[in-house]
Amino acid sequence: MKLWGGRFAKSTDHLMDDFHSSISFDQRMAEEDMFVVRGIDLS
């Protein structure tokens, strides 16, 4: 579901749809990214 649905007359550009489709994946990877940045071994 798009948060901005119904607010604009035109549909969004497919590049923005592609960008937004990865946000949920990026959120799941954020914790692992922080461990890597801090140099913490997860194994």
N, C-alpha and C positions, 0 to 999 in steps of 0.2 A: 504494500500500500504506500502510495506517495503522500507525504505530508502536505504537499502543496496542491493536491488534486482539486480541480475545480476553480482554482484561483487565476488561471491564465487561459486565454482563448486558444493559443497554439500549443501543440504537443512539445515536449522537451526534446532536445537534440539527442540522438542515439549515443553520442560520446558521454553525455551526462548520465544517461541510463547505465552505461558500462561502468562509469566511475562509481556510481552509487551502489551498483550490484556487488562491489567488493568490500563495502564498509563492514558488513557483518563478519566477514572473514578477517578483516583487519582488526576488529575489536577482539576476536578470539585469540589472535596472535600477539596482542599488545603485551600481555604478561611475559610471554617467552622472549619477546624483543627486549624487555627491560632486563631480564636475566643476562642476555647476551651483552647488552651495553655495559652492565655492571661487572661482567666477567665471572658470573656464577655458573659453576658446572652443574647441570641438571641430571647427569647420569649417575 
